[in-house]
């Protein structure tokens, strides 16, 4: 019996899967990490931030109260309570929604995927930031190959650059975007936050040019000062579709996210949602939310992440060569580093791994046709590692840059 090789087996893949894998040579942006590598690439909550004891107590309480019910397909009373708890949290941040306007999802990525599937057809144009969250780019490309990007500067999305292009498109009869995907607060990867003036202007553009705004607010609560208002809280025309997540403020392994928007969109998204939900995890989450003061927890997380941000920025100041610059985020998990002319962060990745440090090359946060725009950039995360590892990782990366240059 002849066994299929990976290359031969590739003929069974769809064209989209073959393109994604790069057949006949599968690969991704990050090779396997050697042991001991300092993971400045890891955009995870730091281990001690995960409320293990509280979640254990919530699980015990849940099973004691509800027995086998949370372990069945239909779930339980606690699971059924979760949408209301999330809606109450939104209302507390100035985003009141009705029950039919919120859909619980398996993390923010599923929320983005369901919104994209419900809103985008293969001929529709989607607008994104440049750079933006790389997983969102991959999701959006599953539904349309037509995309336009607008630059991000220190004040977030350049809405005037977007306005100029929209006016040009209208004047020349060119397609206008149906949806804009944005991480308005403490963006992944740059850490920037859209200013209040730009938030208002963006909503004016959405009304004028008749598009929806898909707001990914995964980091919005993790402000190191006063949290900016969400676009959803400023929206008076029903144009903002909101993506929320508990991954950064509770625990990513719970896989609790949600989509909030008009009832007709939630109904359509629910039709496409075929994962049968996550009865145990969502019931545990509801038990946990009922037992803790999440606002107090978030306030503590803000302090802890601000401290970690300061550790990374101080290490960059101490170790980085001249002509390297970086962002100074006021929230979130990430710092965006800009290398001198002539450097390519993708080409530098293998030598960096050999030096003992990992990061995410900038090209992966841009549309494939614009990947060169990310060549001089890379993303570092301060969220996961302790101070000593952040210091060591930056020193290793700086030494690698010196030798490579």
C-alpha positions as a Python dict, from the first residue, in 0.01 Angstrom:
ca = {
    (1, 'X'): (0, 0, 0),
    (2, 'X'): (148, 333, -105),
    (3, 'X'): (130, 610, 155),
    (4, 'X'): (42, 962, 41),
    (5, 'X'): (319, 1217, 79),
    (6, 'X'): (232, 1563, 204),
    (7, 'X'): (296, 1708, -139),
    (8, 'X'): (81, 1450, -316),
    (9, 'X'): (-194, 1481, -56),
    (10, 'X'): (-210, 1852, -130),
    (11, 'X'): (-419, 1782, -439),
    (12, 'X'): (-714, 1717, -208),
    (13, 'X'): (-698, 2066, -62),
    (14, 'X'): (-921, 2348, -182),
    (15, 'X'): (-758, 2630, -381),
    (16, 'X'): (-791, 2859, -76),
    (17, 'X'): (-619, 2605, 148),
    (18, 'X'): (-342, 2549, -105),
    (19, 'X'): (-281, 2923, -125),
    (20, 'X'): (-280, 2959, 254),
    (21, 'X'): (-30, 2677, 297),
    (22, 'X'): (187, 2783, 5),
    (23, 'X'): (188, 2439, -156),
    (24, 'X'): (406, 2256, -239),
    (25, 'X'): (612, 2409, 43),
    (26, 'X'): (396, 2456, 355),
    (27, 'X'): (518, 2717, 596),
    (28, 'X'): (426, 3007, 821),
    (29, 'X'): (572, 3326, 959),
    (30, 'X'): (734, 3156, 1259),
    (31, 'X'): (944, 2839, 1250),
    (32, 'X'): (941, 2611, 1556),
    (33, 'X'): (1100, 2791, 1849),
    (34, 'X'): (1423, 2640, 1984),
    (35, 'X'): (1424, 2561, 2358),
    (36, 'X'): (1501, 2856, 2581),
    (37, 'X'): (1412, 3128, 2331),
    (38, 'X'): (1286, 3449, 2495),
    (39, 'X'): (936, 3491, 2355),
    (40, 'X'): (894, 3862, 2298),
    (41, 'X'): (646, 3744, 2035),
    (42, 'X'): (395, 3612, 2290),
    (43, 'X'): (88, 3835, 2314),
    (44, 'X'): (-52, 3643, 2611),
    (45, 'X'): (-166, 3751, 2957),
    (46, 'X'): (112, 3693, 3211),
    (47, 'X'): (69, 3363, 3401),
    (48, 'X'): (-10, 3514, 3742),
    (49, 'X'): (-287, 3722, 3590),
    (50, 'X'): (-502, 3417, 3525),
    (51, 'X'): (-742, 3376, 3821),
    (52, 'X'): (-687, 3003, 3866),
    (53, 'X'): (-820, 2979, 4223),
    (54, 'X'): (-1133, 3182, 4144),
    (55, 'X'): (-1204, 2977, 3832),
    (56, 'X'): (-1153, 2655, 4025),
    (57, 'X'): (-1400, 2777, 4288),
    (58, 'X'): (-1646, 2876, 4015),
    (59, 'X'): (-1621, 2531, 3857),
    (60, 'X'): (-1676, 2354, 4188),
    (61, 'X'): (-1970, 2576, 4271),
    (62, 'X'): (-2122, 2527, 3926),
    (63, 'X'): (-2105, 2148, 3934),
    (64, 'X'): (-2230, 2134, 4291),
    (65, 'X'): (-2534, 2347, 4197),
    (66, 'X'): (-2614, 2215, 3851),
    (67, 'X'): (-2466, 1866, 3838),
    (68, 'X'): (-2435, 1724, 3488),
    (69, 'X'): (-2633, 1999, 3313),
    (70, 'X'): (-2332, 2215, 3213),
    (71, 'X'): (-2177, 1903, 3058),
    (72, 'X'): (-2464, 1847, 2812),
    (73, 'X'): (-2529, 2004, 2472),
    (74, 'X'): (-2815, 2218, 2600),
    (75, 'X'): (-2614, 2373, 2881),
    (76, 'X'): (-2755, 2508, 3203),
    (77, 'X'): (-2898, 2807, 3386),
    (78, 'X'): (-2552, 2957, 3434),
    (79, 'X'): (-2467, 2928, 3067),
    (80, 'X'): (-2796, 3095, 2976),
    (81, 'X'): (-2708, 3384, 3207),
    (82, 'X'): (-2381, 3468, 3032),
    (83, 'X'): (-2521, 3691, 2752),
    (84, 'X'): (-2698, 3906, 3009),
    (85, 'X'): (-2382, 3942, 3216),
    (86, 'X'): (-2186, 4051, 2909),
    (87, 'X'): (-2463, 4292, 2806),
    (88, 'X'): (-2457, 4444, 3156),
    (89, 'X'): (-2082, 4494, 3125),
    (90, 'X'): (-2132, 4669, 2791),
    (91, 'X'): (-2402, 4891, 2940),
    (92, 'X'): (-2161, 4990, 3215),
    (93, 'X'): (-1926, 5117, 2946),
    (94, 'X'): (-2192, 5320, 2768),
    (95, 'X'): (-2303, 5054, 2519),
    (96, 'X'): (-2655, 4937, 2610),
    (97, 'X'): (-2775, 4644, 2397),
    (98, 'X'): (-3088, 4433, 2397),
    (99, 'X'): (-3081, 4055, 2427),
    (100, 'X'): (-3121, 3994, 2054),
    (101, 'X'): (-2831, 4232, 1982),
    (102, 'X'): (-2557, 4018, 2141),
    (103, 'X'): (-2419, 3679, 2040),
    (104, 'X'): (-2166, 3494, 2259),
    (105, 'X'): (-1882, 3345, 2054),
    (106, 'X'): (-1575, 3130, 2095),
    (107, 'X'): (-1340, 3423, 2143),
    (108, 'X'): (-1304, 3741, 1940),
    (109, 'X'): (-1175, 3557, 1633),
    (110, 'X'): (-1502, 3368, 1592),
    (111, 'X'): (-1691, 3694, 1635),
    (112, 'X'): (-1486, 3853, 1355),
    (113, 'X'): (-1532, 3544, 1139),
    (114, 'X'): (-1909, 3537, 1185),
    (115, 'X'): (-1941, 3909, 1116),
    (116, 'X'): (-1731, 3877, 803),
    (117, 'X'): (-1926, 3578, 680),
    (118, 'X'): (-2257, 3754, 738),
    (119, 'X'): (-2154, 4088, 585),
    (120, 'X'): (-1903, 4022, 306),
    (121, 'X'): (-1943, 3861, -32),
    (122, 'X'): (-1661, 3773, -273),
    (123, 'X'): (-1707, 4097, -468),
    (124, 'X'): (-1734, 4330, -168),
    (125, 'X'): (-1459, 4568, -60),
    (126, 'X'): (-1335, 4559, 300),
    (127, 'X'): (-1122, 4833, 455),
    (128, 'X'): (-851, 4766, 714),
    (129, 'X'): (-581, 4951, 899),
    (130, 'X'): (-217, 4925, 790),
    (131, 'X'): (-86, 4761, 998),
    (132, 'X'): (-357, 4559, 1172),
    (133, 'X'): (-423, 4233, 1356),
    (134, 'X'): (-288, 3956, 1133),
    (135, 'X'): (-550, 3696, 1227),
    (136, 'X'): (-825, 3937, 1125),
    (137, 'X'): (-657, 3987, 788),
    (138, 'X'): (-660, 3613, 730),
    (139, 'X'): (-1024, 3584, 835),
    (140, 'X'): (-1139, 3868, 609),
    (141, 'X'): (-950, 3720, 313),
    (142, 'X'): (-1158, 3403, 352),
    (143, 'X'): (-1463, 3598, 234),
    (144, 'X'): (-1333, 3857, -11),
    (145, 'X'): (-1013, 3919, -203),
    (146, 'X'): (-1095, 4290, -236),
    (147, 'X'): (-938, 4501, 37),
    (148, 'X'): (-809, 4852, 82),
    (149, 'X'): (-588, 4967, 367),
    (150, 'X'): (-539, 5302, 537),
    (151, 'X'): (-231, 5402, 737),
    (152, 'X'): (-196, 5411, 1114),
    (153, 'X'): (11, 5684, 1277),
    (154, 'X'): (69, 5782, 1640),
    (155, 'X'): (-295, 5889, 1674),
    (156, 'X'): (-436, 5567, 1530),
    (157, 'X'): (-608, 5524, 1197),
    (158, 'X'): (-543, 5821, 966),
    (159, 'X'): (-906, 5904, 902),
    (160, 'X'): (-825, 6199, 675),
    (161, 'X'): (-625, 5970, 446),
    (162, 'X'): (-927, 5743, 445),
    (163, 'X'): (-1160, 6036, 376),
    (164, 'X'): (-950, 6147, 79),
    (165, 'X'): (-954, 5799, -72),
    (166, 'X'): (-1327, 5758, -17),
    (167, 'X'): (-1391, 6090, -191),
    (168, 'X'): (-1171, 5981, -480),
    (169, 'X'): (-1353, 5651, -508),
    (170, 'X'): (-1693, 5819, -509),
    (171, 'X'): (-1584, 6076, -768),
    (172, 'X'): (-1452, 5804, -1003),
    (173, 'X'): (-1731, 5555, -949),
    (174, 'X'): (-1501, 5306, -777),
    (175, 'X'): (-1621, 5052, -519),
    (176, 'X'): (-1666, 5181, -166),
    (177, 'X'): (-1599, 4961, 136),
    (178, 'X'): (-1887, 4774, 290),
    (179, 'X'): (-1704, 4724, 621),
    (180, 'X'): (-1407, 4881, 800),
    (181, 'X'): (-1228, 4655, 1050),
    (182, 'X'): (-1051, 4854, 1322),
    (183, 'X'): (-880, 4803, 1658),
    (184, 'X'): (-945, 5157, 1772),
    (185, 'X'): (-804, 5123, 2125),
    (186, 'X'): (-445, 5007, 2188),
    (187, 'X'): (-413, 4848, 1852),
    (188, 'X'): (-251, 4518, 1775),
    (189, 'X'): (30, 4558, 1667),
    (190, 'X'): (116, 4929, 1717),
    (191, 'X'): (-43, 4994, 2056),
    (192, 'X'): (-191, 5321, 1929),
    (193, 'X'): (-535, 5452, 2024),
    (194, 'X'): (-760, 5654, 1798),
    (195, 'X'): (-804, 6010, 1926),
    (196, 'X'): (-1145, 6142, 2027),
    (197, 'X'): (-1156, 6374, 1725),
    (198, 'X'): (-1072, 6090, 1488),
    (199, 'X'): (-1334, 5867, 1646),
    (200, 'X'): (-1603, 6124, 1575),
    (201, 'X'): (-1475, 6181, 1223),
    (202, 'X'): (-1467, 5809, 1148),
    (203, 'X'): (-1833, 5773, 1243),
    (204, 'X'): (-1917, 6070, 1019),
    (205, 'X'): (-1742, 5893, 731),
    (206, 'X'): (-1931, 5572, 800),
    (207, 'X'): (-2261, 5758, 770),
    (208, 'X'): (-2156, 5962, 467),
    (209, 'X'): (-2015, 5667, 271),
    (210, 'X'): (-2258, 5406, 403),
    (211, 'X'): (-2026, 5146, 555),
    (212, 'X'): (-2025, 4953, 880),
    (213, 'X'): (-1745, 4967, 1138),
    (214, 'X'): (-1635, 4636, 1289),
    (215, 'X'): (-1475, 4746, 1617),
    (216, 'X'): (-1241, 4492, 1779),
    (217, 'X'): (-1213, 4605, 2142),
    (218, 'X'): (-997, 4323, 2281),
    (219, 'X'): (-763, 4567, 2460),
    (220, 'X'): (-996, 4860, 2522),
    (221, 'X'): (-1027, 4811, 2899),
    (222, 'X'): (-651, 4782, 2950),
    (223, 'X'): (-578, 5155, 2947),
    (224, 'X'): (-293, 5289, 3155),
    (225, 'X'): (-488, 5610, 3210),
    (226, 'X'): (-853, 5687, 3140),
    (227, 'X'): (-995, 5434, 2891),
    (228, 'X'): (-1104, 5596, 2563),
    (229, 'X'): (-1471, 5568, 2473),
    (230, 'X'): (-1550, 5284, 2239),
    (231, 'X'): (-1672, 5367, 1892),
    (232, 'X'): (-1984, 5171, 1982),
    (233, 'X'): (-2056, 5407, 2273),
    (234, 'X'): (-2032, 5707, 2039),
    (235, 'X'): (-2241, 5554, 1761),
    (236, 'X'): (-2585, 5709, 1713),
    (237, 'X'): (-2660, 5561, 1370),
    (238, 'X'): (-2626, 5188, 1437),
    (239, 'X'): (-2316, 5156, 1221),
    (240, 'X'): (-2074, 5002, 1472),
    (241, 'X'): (-2062, 4625, 1515),
    (242, 'X'): (-1875, 4550, 1835),
    (243, 'X'): (-1638, 4261, 1909),
    (244, 'X'): (-1570, 4198, 2279),
    (245, 'X'): (-1351, 3948, 2458),
    (246, 'X'): (-1271, 3824, 2808),
    (247, 'X'): (-939, 3675, 2693),
    (248, 'X'): (-729, 3968, 2811),
    (249, 'X'): (-914, 4051, 3133),
    (250, 'X'): (-999, 3700, 3258),
    (251, 'X'): (-839, 3409, 3068),
    (252, 'X'): (-795, 3327, 2698),
    (253, 'X'): (-853, 2956, 2748),
    (254, 'X'): (-1217, 3018, 2841),
    (255, 'X'): (-1278, 3119, 2478),
    (256, 'X'): (-1538, 3380, 2562),
    (257, 'X'): (-1596, 3657, 2314),
    (258, 'X'): (-1907, 3821, 2175),
    (259, 'X'): (-2050, 4009, 1883),
    (260, 'X'): (-2290, 4298, 1941),
    (261, 'X'): (-2486, 4481, 1675),
    (262, 'X'): (-2827, 4503, 1511),
    (263, 'X'): (-3060, 4211, 1566),
    (264, 'X'): (-3073, 4121, 1197),
    (265, 'X'): (-2696, 4076, 1192),
    (266, 'X'): (-2692, 3869, 1512),
    (267, 'X'): (-2962, 3645, 1365),
    (268, 'X'): (-2759, 3592, 1049),
    (269, 'X'): (-2436, 3531, 1243),
    (270, 'X'): (-2613, 3278, 1466),
    (271, 'X'): (-2721, 3081, 1159),
    (272, 'X'): (-2357, 3040, 1060),
    (273, 'X'): (-2240, 2950, 1410),
    (274, 'X'): (-2214, 2570, 1408),
    (275, 'X'): (-1985, 2494, 1703),
    (276, 'X'): (-2278, 2399, 1934),
    (277, 'X'): (-2148, 2656, 2184),
    (278, 'X'): (-1927, 2573, 2484),
    (279, 'X'): (-2166, 2489, 2769),
    (280, 'X'): (-1913, 2410, 3042),
    (281, 'X'): (-1670, 2695, 2976),
    (282, 'X'): (-1944, 2953, 2938),
    (283, 'X'): (-2127, 2834, 3249),
    (284, 'X'): (-1804, 2851, 3451),
    (285, 'X'): (-1748, 3201, 3317),
    (286, 'X'): (-2095, 3312, 3426),
    (287, 'X'): (-2038, 3164, 3774),
    (288, 'X'): (-1706, 3347, 3792),
    (289, 'X'): (-1850, 3682, 3681),
    (290, 'X'): (-2124, 3656, 3941),
    (291, 'X'): (-1869, 3592, 4216),
    (292, 'X'): (-1599, 3854, 4150),
    (293, 'X'): (-1564, 4230, 4115),
    (294, 'X'): (-1438, 4241, 3758),
    (295, 'X'): (-1397, 4620, 3759),
    (296, 'X'): (-1159, 4592, 4053),
    (297, 'X'): (-969, 4314, 3878),
    (298, 'X'): (-937, 4520, 3559),
    (299, 'X'): (-803, 4815, 3759),
    (300, 'X'): (-530, 4591, 3901),
    (301, 'X'): (-449, 4452, 3557),
    (302, 'X'): (-406, 4804, 3422),
    (303, 'X'): (-143, 4874, 3686),
    (304, 'X'): (38, 4548, 3626),
    (305, 'X'): (46, 4588, 3248),
    (306, 'X'): (157, 4950, 3276),
    (307, 'X'): (448, 4827, 3489),
    (308, 'X'): (537, 4569, 3226),
    (309, 'X'): (516, 4832, 2951),
    (310, 'X'): (761, 5044, 3149),
    (311, 'X'): (1000, 4748, 3187),
    (312, 'X'): (1009, 4691, 2812),
    (313, 'X'): (1046, 5058, 2723),
    (314, 'X'): (1331, 5099, 2971),
    (315, 'X'): (1506, 4794, 2826),
    (316, 'X'): (1470, 4934, 2475),
    (317, 'X'): (1619, 5265, 2589),
    (318, 'X'): (1915, 5086, 2747),
    (319, 'X'): (1999, 4839, 2474),
    (320, 'X'): (1871, 4937, 2131),
    (321, 'X'): (2116, 5073, 1872),
    (322, 'X'): (2084, 5424, 1732),
    (323, 'X'): (1821, 5482, 1465),
    (324, 'X'): (1584, 5221, 1612),
    (325, 'X'): (1257, 5374, 1734),
    (326, 'X'): (941, 5240, 1894),
    (327, 'X'): (589, 5329, 2000),
    (328, 'X'): (495, 5422, 2358),
    (329, 'X'): (152, 5267, 2407),
    (330, 'X'): (-95, 5394, 2666),
    (331, 'X'): (-262, 5054, 2696),
    (332, 'X'): (-277, 4702, 2563),
    (333, 'X'): (5, 4450, 2517),
    (334, 'X'): (235, 4566, 2237),
    (335, 'X'): (520, 4791, 2128),
    (336, 'X'): (582, 4853, 1756),
    (337, 'X'): (951, 4880, 1669),
    (338, 'X'): (1087, 5053, 1359),
    (339, 'X'): (1431, 4946, 1233),
    (340, 'X'): (1674, 5158, 1027),
    (341, 'X'): (1658, 5167, 649),
    (342, 'X'): (1789, 4849, 489),
    (343, 'X'): (1674, 4615, 767),
    (344, 'X'): (1415, 4344, 703),
    (345, 'X'): (1258, 4197, 1016),
    (346, 'X'): (1154, 3879, 833),
    (347, 'X'): (1510, 3813, 714),
    (348, 'X'): (1637, 3893, 1062),
    (349, 'X'): (1404, 3645, 1232),
    (350, 'X'): (1618, 3332, 1182),
    (351, 'X'): (1935, 3502, 1313),
    (352, 'X'): (1732, 3641, 1604),
    (353, 'X'): (1606, 3295, 1693),
    (354, 'X'): (1963, 3169, 1678),
    (355, 'X'): (2054, 3450, 1917),
    (356, 'X'): (1775, 3331, 2149),
    (357, 'X'): (1490, 3578, 2101),
    (358, 'X'): (1159, 3572, 1909),
    (359, 'X'): (935, 3852, 1782),
    (360, 'X'): (668, 3894, 1513),
    (361, 'X'): (793, 4042, 1182),
    (362, 'X'): (600, 4347, 1068),
    (363, 'X'): (509, 4222, 721),
    (364, 'X'): (242, 3990, 862),
    (365, 'X'): (30, 4282, 984),
    (366, 'X'): (-21, 4415, 631),
    (367, 'X'): (-218, 4295, 331),
    (368, 'X'): (-6, 4050, 128),
    (369, 'X'): (23, 4300, -156),
    (370, 'X'): (160, 4557, 89),
    (371, 'X'): (382, 4329, 298),
    (372, 'X'): (696, 4524, 207),
    (373, 'X'): (557, 4817, 407),
    (374, 'X'): (620, 4610, 719),
    (375, 'X'): (977, 4511, 638),
    (376, 'X'): (1135, 4762, 878),
    (377, 'X'): (893, 4689, 1160),
    (378, 'X'): (846, 4423, 1425),
    (379, 'X'): (608, 4368, 1714),
    (380, 'X'): (722, 4308, 2070),
    (381, 'X'): (493, 4209, 2355),
    (382, 'X'): (543, 4315, 2716),
    (383, 'X'): (235, 4131, 2846),
    (384, 'X'): (368, 3782, 2914),
    (385, 'X'): (727, 3774, 3035),
    (386, 'X'): (873, 3876, 3372),
    (387, 'X'): (1106, 4176, 3395),
    (388, 'X'): (1429, 3975, 3374),
    (389, 'X'): (1323, 3797, 3056),
    (390, 'X'): (1207, 4120, 2895),
    (391, 'X'): (1545, 4276, 2972),
    (392, 'X'): (1736, 3973, 2845),
    (393, 'X'): (1525, 3942, 2530),
    (394, 'X'): (1574, 4305, 2433),
    (395, 'X'): (1950, 4281, 2499),
    (396, 'X'): (1971, 3970, 2278),
    (397, 'X'): (1771, 4136, 2002),
    (398, 'X'): (1980, 4453, 2018),
    (399, 'X'): (2300, 4248, 1992),
    (400, 'X'): (2156, 4061, 1694),
    (401, 'X'): (2068, 4390, 1523),
    (402, 'X'): (2420, 4519, 1580),
    (403, 'X'): (2579, 4210, 1430),
    (404, 'X'): (2334, 4193, 1141),
    (405, 'X'): (2381, 4558, 1050),
}
